[in-house]
């Protein structure tokens, strides 16, 4: 659910819903901001960073193995979206051993 983020935007608050820092201006700052949340074991940040590695976005090199490890950690912390992504990559066989 993105309810808190949507509600904040409706009120004109476009900062990060978690830490209230201004939104990132480029890929490098997006990864740095996300990494802070990853270090704090935020499952949504782990899921997001896994997505970026899987598809090679935010200036990151495509790395399915790294993405899978991030998603596994996010799953352990309760991320249903990361659980879905893991199921999908296992179904498709991308980045996993046969």
Secondary structure, DSSP 8 states (H G I E B T S, - for coil): --HHHHHHHHTT--S-TTT-----SSHHHHHHHHHHHHHTT-HHHHHHHHHHHHHT-TT----HHHHHHHHHHHHHTT-HHHHHHHHHHHHHTTTS--
